[in-house]
């Protein structure tokens, strides 16, 4: 495609502070959490294990939970909350041209799954209860956003 240049993109996530979240596949709930974070995670074409570890650490350490004074000073690690991580290649959808998104900047299937799994593993290594959707499946995600608080997080710290 003339005019398109595929460049390195950071691993990225849309993060929501939730009271609860769950994922269903074919009508069956496969994962659920109480208070914590729901993170839709996209893996870019040039992302590495280092990006997966960095994103996990950012999610675990993100101070978006209220302390006793009502300020956002507590992290998922401080709170002892859970993380629901859902693979989301569409976070790399490019809609700048035409009406159909292009996904050429997303890392392909199995390679993306390896990094998504590494991100989840790292959060578990940090002591976080991590639940996940099913990679590559059609999923229904239900949550109660607490706040609402929704943030964009990436490994290049553009947000």
FIKOLZA-1660 file (N, C-alpha, C; in steps of 0.1 Angstrom, whole numbers, plus 5000, padded with zeros to 4 digits):
% residues 159
   i   px   py   pz ch aa at
   1 5008 4988 5000  A  X  N
   1 5000 5000 5000  A  X CA
   1 5009 5012 5000  A  X  C
   2 5009 5019 4990  A  X  N
   2 5017 5031 4988  A  X CA
   2 5013 5042 4998  A  X  C
   3 5023 5048 5004  A  X  N
   3 5021 5058 5014  A  X CA
   3 5020 5054 5028  A  X  C
   4 5020 5041 5031  A  X  N
   4 5019 5035 5044  A  X CA
   4 5033 5031 5049  A  X  C
   5 5036 5035 5060  A  X  N
   5 5049 5031 5066  A  X CA
   5 5046 5024 5080  A  X  C
   6 5050 5012 5081  A  X  N
   6 5048 5005 5094  A  X CA
   6 5060 5008 5103  A  X  C
   7 5057 5015 5114  A  X  N
   7 5067 5018 5124  A  X CA
   7 5065 5011 5137  A  X  C
   8 5075 5011 5145  A  X  N
   8 5073 5005 5159  A  X CA
   8 5062 5013 5166  A  X  C
   9 5054 5006 5173  A  X  N
   9 5043 5012 5181  A  X CA
   9 5045 5006 5195  A  X  C
  10 5041 5014 5205  A  X  N
  10 5042 5009 5219  A  X CA
  10 5031 4999 5222  A  X  C
  11 5034 4990 5231  A  X  N
  11 5023 4982 5237  A  X CA
  11 5014 4991 5244  A  X  C
  12 5001 4989 5242  A  X  N
  12 4991 4999 5248  A  X CA
  12 4979 4992 5254  A  X  C
  13 4973 5000 5263  A  X  N
  13 4962 4995 5270  A  X CA
  13 4952 5006 5273  A  X  C
  14 4939 5003 5272  A  X  N
  14 4928 5011 5278  A  X CA
  14 4925 5005 5291  A  X  C
  15 4926 5013 5302  A  X  N
  15 4925 5008 5315  A  X CA
  15 4913 5015 5322  A  X  C
  16 4905 5007 5328  A  X  N
  16 4893 5012 5335  A  X CA
  16 4894 5007 5350  A  X  C
  17 4892 5017 5359  A  X  N
  17 4890 5013 5373  A  X CA
  17 4876 5008 5374  A  X  C
  18 4874 4996 5380  A  X  N
  18 4861 4989 5380  A  X CA
  18 4858 4984 5394  A  X  C
  19 4845 4984 5396  A  X  N
  19 4839 4977 5409  A  X CA
  19 4839 4962 5406  A  X  C
  20 4836 4958 5394  A  X  N
  20 4836 4944 5390  A  X CA
  20 4838 4944 5375  A  X  C
  21 4843 4933 5370  A  X  N
  21 4843 4930 5355  A  X CA
  21 4843 4915 5353  A  X  C
  22 4838 4912 5341  A  X  N
  22 4838 4898 5338  A  X CA
  22 4838 4896 5322  A  X  C
  23 4843 4884 5318  A  X  N
  23 4843 4881 5304  A  X CA
  23 4836 4868 5302  A  X  C
  24 4828 4868 5291  A  X  N
  24 4821 4856 5287  A  X CA
  24 4825 4852 5273  A  X  C
  25 4825 4839 5270  A  X  N
  25 4827 4834 5257  A  X CA
  25 4816 4824 5255  A  X  C
  26 4809 4825 5244  A  X  N
  26 4797 4816 5241  A  X CA
  26 4787 4816 5252  A  X  C
  27 4785 4827 5259  A  X  N
  27 4775 4828 5270  A  X CA
  27 4780 4823 5283  A  X  C
  28 4792 4818 5284  A  X  N
  28 4797 4813 5297  A  X CA
  28 4808 4822 5302  A  X  C
  29 4806 4826 5315  A  X  N
  29 4816 4835 5321  A  X CA
  29 4829 4827 5323  A  X  C
  30 4840 4832 5318  A  X  N
  30 4853 4825 5319  A  X CA
  30 4862 4832 5328  A  X  C
  31 4860 4844 5332  A  X  N
  31 4868 4852 5341  A  X CA
  31 4860 4863 5347  A  X  C
  32 4863 4866 5360  A  X  N
  32 4856 4877 5367  A  X CA
  32 4865 4882 5378  A  X  C
  33 4863 4895 5381  A  X  N
  33 4871 4901 5392  A  X CA
  33 4861 4910 5400  A  X  C
  34 4865 4914 5412  A  X  N
  34 4858 4924 5420  A  X CA
  34 4865 4937 5417  A  X  C
  35 4867 4945 5427  A  X  N
  35 4874 4958 5426  A  X CA
  35 4888 4956 5420  A  X  C
  36 4891 4965 5411  A  X  N
  36 4904 4964 5404  A  X CA
  36 4904 4972 5391  A  X  C
  37 4912 4966 5382  A  X  N
  37 4913 4972 5369  A  X CA
  37 4909 4962 5358  A  X  C
  38 4902 4967 5348  A  X  N
  38 4900 4960 5335  A  X CA
  38 4909 4967 5325  A  X  C
  39 4918 4959 5319  A  X  N
  39 4927 4964 5309  A  X CA
  39 4926 4957 5296  A  X  C
  40 4922 4965 5286  A  X  N
  40 4922 4960 5272  A  X CA
  40 4936 4962 5267  A  X  C
  41 4943 4951 5263  A  X  N
  41 4957 4952 5260  A  X CA
  41 4959 4949 5245  A  X  C
  42 4966 4959 5238  A  X  N
  42 4970 4957 5224  A  X CA
  42 4985 4955 5223  A  X  C
  43 4989 4946 5214  A  X  N
  43 5003 4943 5212  A  X CA
  43 5007 4948 5198  A  X  C
  44 5017 4957 5197  A  X  N
  44 5021 4962 5185  A  X CA
  44 5032 4954 5178  A  X  C
  45 5033 4956 5165  A  X  N
  45 5042 4948 5156  A  X CA
  45 5056 4947 5161  A  X  C
  46 5062 4957 5167  A  X  N
  46 5076 4956 5171  A  X CA
  46 5078 4955 5186  A  X  C
  47 5067 4952 5194  A  X  N
  47 5068 4950 5208  A  X CA
  47 5076 4938 5212  A  X  C
  48 5083 4939 5223  A  X  N
  48 5091 4929 5228  A  X CA
  48 5087 4925 5242  A  X  C
  49 5094 4915 5248  A  X  N
  49 5092 4911 5262  A  X CA
  49 5093 4922 5271  A  X  C
  50 5103 4931 5269  A  X  N
  50 5105 4942 5277  A  X CA
  50 5093 4951 5278  A  X  C
  51 5086 4953 5266  A  X  N
  51 5074 4961 5266  A  X CA
  51 5063 4954 5275  A  X  C
  52 5062 4941 5274  A  X  N
  52 5052 4934 5282  A  X CA
  52 5054 4935 5296  A  X  C
  53 5066 4934 5301  A  X  N
  53 5070 4936 5315  A  X CA
  53 5067 4951 5319  A  X  C
  54 5071 4960 5311  A  X  N
  54 5069 4974 5314  A  X CA
  54 5054 4978 5315  A  X  C
  55 5046 4972 5306  A  X  N
  55 5032 4975 5307  A  X CA
  55 5026 4969 5319  A  X  C
  56 5030 4957 5323  A  X  N
  56 5024 4951 5335  A  X CA
  56 5028 4959 5347  A  X  C
  57 5041 4964 5348  A  X  N
  57 5045 4972 5359  A  X CA
  57 5037 4985 5360  A  X  C
  58 5035 4991 5349  A  X  N
  58 5027 5004 5349  A  X CA
  58 5013 5001 5354  A  X  C
  59 5007 4990 5350  A  X  N
  59 4993 4987 5354  A  X CA
  59 4993 4985 5369  A  X  C
  60 5002 4977 5374  A  X  N
  60 5002 4974 5388  A  X CA
  60 5005 4986 5397  A  X  C
  61 5013 4995 5392  A  X  N
  61 5018 5007 5400  A  X CA
  61 5009 5019 5397  A  X  C
  62 5000 5019 5388  A  X  N
  62 4992 5031 5385  A  X CA
  62 4983 5035 5397  A  X  C
  63 4985 5047 5401  A  X  N
  63 4979 5052 5413  A  X CA
  63 4966 5058 5410  A  X  C
  64 4955 5050 5408  A  X  N
  64 4942 5056 5405  A  X CA
  64 4931 5052 5414  A  X  C
  65 4934 5046 5426  A  X  N
  65 4924 5043 5436  A  X CA
  65 4925 5053 5447  A  X  C
  66 4914 5056 5453  A  X  N
  66 4913 5066 5463  A  X CA
  66 4919 5061 5476  A  X  C
  67 4926 5071 5483  A  X  N
  67 4931 5069 5496  A  X CA
  67 4920 5073 5506  A  X  C
  68 4922 5072 5519  A  X  N
  68 4912 5076 5529  A  X CA
  68 4907 5091 5527  A  X  C
  69 4916 5100 5521  A  X  N
  69 4912 5114 5519  A  X CA
  69 4905 5116 5506  A  X  C
  70 4903 5105 5498  A  X  N
  70 4896 5106 5485  A  X CA
  70 4905 5110 5474  A  X  C
  71 4918 5110 5476  A  X  N
  71 4927 5113 5465  A  X CA
  71 4932 5100 5458  A  X  C
  72 4934 5101 5445  A  X  N
  72 4940 5090 5437  A  X CA
  72 4954 5088 5441  A  X  C
  73 4957 5081 5452  A  X  N
  73 4971 5078 5456  A  X CA
  73 4974 5064 5458  A  X  C
  74 4965 5055 5455  A  X  N
  74 4967 5040 5458  A  X CA
  74 4968 5033 5444  A  X  C
  75 4976 5023 5444  A  X  N
  75 4978 5015 5432  A  X CA
  75 4971 5002 5434  A  X  C
  76 4970 4994 5423  A  X  N
  76 4964 4981 5424  A  X CA
  76 4972 4972 5434  A  X  C
  77 4985 4974 5434  A  X  N
  77 4993 4967 5444  A  X CA
  77 4990 4971 5458  A  X  C
  78 4988 4984 5461  A  X  N
  78 4985 4989 5474  A  X CA
  78 4971 4984 5478  A  X  C
  79 4962 4984 5469  A  X  N
  79 4948 4980 5472  A  X CA
  79 4946 4965 5474  A  X  C
  80 4955 4957 5467  A  X  N
  80 4953 4943 5468  A  X CA
  80 4941 4939 5458  A  X  C
  81 4939 4947 5448  A  X  N
  81 4928 4944 5438  A  X CA
  81 4932 4935 5428  A  X  C
  82 4923 4932 5419  A  X  N
  82 4926 4923 5408  A  X CA
  82 4927 4930 5394  A  X  C
  83 4932 4922 5385  A  X  N
  83 4933 4927 5371  A  X CA
  83 4926 4918 5362  A  X  C
  84 4917 4923 5354  A  X  N
  84 4911 4915 5343  A  X CA
  84 4918 4920 5330  A  X  C
  85 4926 4912 5324  A  X  N
  85 4933 4916 5312  A  X CA
  85 4926 4909 5300  A  X  C
  86 4923 4917 5290  A  X  N
  86 4916 4912 5278  A  X CA
  86 4924 4916 5266  A  X  C
  87 4929 4907 5258  A  X  N
  87 4936 4909 5245  A  X CA
  87 4927 4917 5236  A  X  C
  88 4933 4928 5230  A  X  N
  88 4924 4936 5221  A  X CA
  88 4933 4942 5210  A  X  C
  89 4934 4934 5199  A  X  N
  89 4942 4938 5187  A  X CA
  89 4936 4950 5181  A  X  C
  90 4923 4953 5183  A  X  N
  90 4917 4964 5176  A  X CA
  90 4922 4978 5182  A  X  C
  91 4930 4977 5193  A  X  N
  91 4936 4990 5198  A  X CA
  91 4946 4995 5187  A  X  C
  92 4950 4986 5178  A  X  N
  92 4959 4991 5168  A  X CA
  92 4952 4993 5154  A  X  C
  93 4939 4995 5155  A  X  N
  93 4931 4998 5143  A  X CA
  93 4934 5012 5138  A  X  C
  94 4938 5014 5126  A  X  N
  94 4941 5027 5120  A  X CA
  94 4929 5031 5112  A  X  C
  95 4923 5041 5116  A  X  N
  95 4911 5046 5108  A  X CA
  95 4913 5059 5101  A  X  C
  96 4926 5062 5098  A  X  N
  96 4928 5075 5092  A  X CA
  96 4924 5075 5077  A  X  C
  97 4924 5064 5071  A  X  N
  97 4920 5063 5057  A  X CA
  97 4908 5054 5055  A  X  C
  98 4899 5058 5047  A  X  N
  98 4888 5050 5044  A  X CA
  98 4878 5048 5055  A  X  C
  99 4870 5038 5054  A  X  N
  99 4860 5035 5064  A  X CA
  99 4862 5022 5071  A  X  C
 100 4872 5014 5066  A  X  N
 100 4875 5001 5073  A  X CA
 100 4889 5002 5079  A  X  C
 101 4890 4999 5092  A  X  N
 101 4903 5000 5099  A  X CA
 101 4913 4991 5093  A  X  C
 102 4925 4995 5094  A  X  N
 102 4937 4986 5090  A  X CA
 102 4943 4982 5103  A  X  C
 103 4948 4970 5104  A  X  N
 103 4954 4964 5116  A  X CA
 103 4968 4960 5113  A  X  C
 104 4975 4966 5103  A  X  N
 104 4988 4962 5100  A  X CA
 104 4999 4965 5110  A  X  C
 105 4995 4974 5120  A  X  N
 105 5005 4977 5130  A  X CA
 105 5004 4967 5143  A  X  C
 106 4994 4959 5142  A  X  N
 106 4992 4949 5154  A  X CA
 106 5001 4937 5151  A  X  C
 107 5007 4932 5162  A  X  N
 107 5015 4920 5161  A  X CA
 107 5006 4908 5158  A  X  C
 108 5010 4899 5149  A  X  N
 108 5002 4888 5145  A  X CA
 108 5000 4878 5156  A  X  C
 109 4988 4871 5156  A  X  N
 109 4984 4861 5165  A  X CA
 109 4992 4855 5176  A  X  C
 110 4999 4844 5173  A  X  N
 110 5007 4837 5183  A  X CA
 110 5018 4846 5189  A  X  C
 111 5024 4854 5181  A  X  N
 111 5035 4863 5187  A  X CA
 111 5029 4873 5197  A  X  C
 112 5017 4878 5194  A  X  N
 112 5010 4887 5203  A  X CA
 112 5006 4880 5215  A  X  C
 113 5001 4867 5214  A  X  N
 113 4997 4860 5226  A  X CA
 113 5009 4858 5235  A  X  C
 114 5020 4855 5230  A  X  N
 114 5032 4853 5239  A  X CA
 114 5035 4865 5247  A  X  C
 115 5034 4877 5241  A  X  N
 115 5036 4890 5249  A  X CA
 115 5025 4893 5258  A  X  C
 116 5012 4891 5254  A  X  N
 116 5001 4893 5263  A  X CA
 116 5002 4884 5275  A  X  C
 117 5006 4871 5273  A  X  N
 117 5007 4862 5284  A  X CA
 117 5019 4866 5293  A  X  C
 118 5029 4871 5287  A  X  N
 118 5041 4876 5296  A  X CA
 118 5037 4888 5304  A  X  C
 119 5029 4897 5299  A  X  N
 119 5024 4908 5306  A  X CA
 119 5016 4903 5318  A  X  C
 120 5007 4894 5316  A  X  N
 120 4999 4888 5327  A  X CA
 120 5007 4881 5337  A  X  C
 121 5017 4873 5332  A  X  N
 121 5026 4866 5341  A  X CA
 121 5034 4876 5350  A  X  C
 122 5038 4887 5345  A  X  N
 122 5046 4897 5352  A  X CA
 122 5037 4903 5363  A  X  C
 123 5024 4906 5360  A  X  N
 123 5015 4911 5370  A  X CA
 123 5013 4901 5382  A  X  C
 124 5012 4888 5378  A  X  N
 124 5011 4878 5388  A  X CA
 124 5024 4877 5397  A  X  C
 125 5035 4878 5390  A  X  N
 125 5048 4878 5398  A  X CA
 125 5048 4890 5408  A  X  C
 126 5041 4900 5405  A  X  N
 126 5040 4912 5414  A  X CA
 126 5030 4910 5425  A  X  C
 127 5023 4898 5425  A  X  N
 127 5014 4895 5436  A  X CA
 127 4999 4899 5433  A  X  C
 128 4997 4902 5420  A  X  N
 128 4983 4906 5416  A  X CA
 128 4975 4893 5411  A  X  C
 129 4962 4893 5416  A  X  N
 129 4953 4883 5410  A  X CA
 129 4950 4887 5396  A  X  C
 130 4953 4879 5386  A  X  N
 130 4951 4883 5372  A  X CA
 130 4941 4872 5366  A  X  C
 131 4931 4877 5360  A  X  N
 131 4922 4869 5353  A  X CA
 131 4923 4874 5338  A  X  C
 132 4920 4865 5329  A  X  N
 132 4921 4869 5315  A  X CA
 132 4909 4864 5307  A  X  C
 133 4907 4871 5296  A  X  N
 133 4898 4866 5286  A  X CA
 133 4904 4854 5278  A  X  C
 134 4898 4850 5267  A  X  N
 134 4904 4839 5259  A  X CA
 134 4910 4845 5246  A  X  C
 135 4923 4845 5245  A  X  N
 135 4930 4851 5233  A  X CA
 135 4923 4846 5220  A  X  C
 136 4920 4855 5212  A  X  N
 136 4915 4852 5198  A  X CA
 136 4900 4849 5198  A  X  C
 137 4893 4847 5209  A  X  N
 137 4879 4844 5209  A  X CA
 137 4871 4857 5208  A  X  C
 138 4858 4854 5204  A  X  N
 138 4848 4865 5204  A  X CA
 138 4844 4866 5219  A  X  C
 139 4846 4877 5225  A  X  N
 139 4843 4878 5240  A  X CA
 139 4833 4889 5242  A  X  C
 140 4826 4888 5253  A  X  N
 140 4817 4898 5258  A  X CA
 140 4823 4903 5271  A  X  C
 141 4826 4915 5272  A  X  N
 141 4832 4921 5284  A  X CA
 141 4821 4930 5291  A  X  C
 142 4819 4927 5304  A  X  N
 142 4809 4935 5311  A  X CA
 142 4817 4940 5323  A  X  C
 143 4814 4953 5327  A  X  N
 143 4821 4959 5338  A  X CA
 143 4813 4971 5343  A  X  C
 144 4816 4974 5356  A  X  N
 144 4810 4986 5362  A  X CA
 144 4822 4995 5364  A  X  C
 145 4823 5006 5356  A  X  N
 145 4834 5015 5357  A  X CA
 145 4832 5024 5369  A  X  C
 146 4842 5025 5378  A  X  N
 146 4841 5031 5391  A  X CA
 146 4847 5045 5389  A  X  C
 147 4839 5055 5388  A  X  N
 147 4843 5069 5387  A  X CA
 147 4835 5078 5379  A  X  C
 148 4835 5076 5366  A  X  N
 148 4842 5067 5358  A  X CA
 148 4857 5072 5357  A  X  C
 149 4866 5062 5357  A  X  N
 149 4880 5064 5355  A  X CA
 149 4885 5055 5344  A  X  C
 150 4889 5061 5333  A  X  N
 150 4894 5054 5321  A  X CA
 150 4907 5061 5316  A  X  C
 151 4917 5054 5315  A  X  N
 151 4930 5060 5310  A  X CA
 151 4936 5052 5299  A  X  C
 152 4944 5059 5291  A  X  N
 152 4952 5052 5281  A  X CA
 152 4966 5051 5286  A  X  C
 153 4972 5039 5285  A  X  N
 153 4986 5037 5290  A  X CA
 153 4994 5030 5279  A  X  C
 154 5006 5034 5276  A  X  N
 154 5014 5027 5267  A  X CA
 154 5029 5027 5272  A  X  C
 155 5037 5019 5265  A  X  N
 155 5051 5017 5270  A  X CA
 155 5060 5028 5265  A  X  C
 156 5056 5037 5257  A  X  N
 156 5064 5048 5253  A  X CA
 156 5060 5061 5261  A  X  C
 157 5050 5059 5270  A  X  N
 157 5046 5070 5278  A  X CA
 157 5041 5082 5270  A  X  C
 158 5034 5080 5259  A  X  N
 158 5028 5090 5252  A  X CA
 158 5016 5096 5259  A  X  C
 159 5010 5088 5267  A  X  N
 159 4998 5092 5274  A  X CA
 159 5001 5094 5289  A  X  C
% end
